[in-house]
Amino acid sequence: MRIFWRSQQPAVSDTEARVRGVERLISGLLRAGVLMSLTIIIAGTLMTFVHHSEYLWSDTALQHLAKPGAAFPHTQRDVWFGVTALEGQAVVTLGLLLLIATPVLRVAISMFLFIYQRDWTYALITLAVLSLLLLSFGLGKIE
């Protein structure tokens, strides 16, 4: 009776192993980014209600929080100073920015993966997508 321990698995080349490693890295990045942003958003929400407990019982105060553009920081500088001052709304905004940045980082890593594989067509397409994403962030306007 012969026992084959590894006969079920096909041989994997060094390049395929590296690509799988990068794919695992991308998968881990997406999971970690979503979990971190969710944790930051929940922490910011809790901080908001701890610092402003009137939001829990006052409809007028809650409307101030829920009114579009009223309570949350609008610039990166406002977010930074709000986070350093432990303001809940700024922490929530930081979590949302991290959530937005996670798939953008995934696109950037994918571009480098395609370059590594010398798949120039997909590398150029991914570069175009990444450029459009970054351009939209740069030209975007918060109102």
Order of alpha helices (4+ residues) and beta strands (2+ residues): alpha-alpha-alpha-alpha-alpha
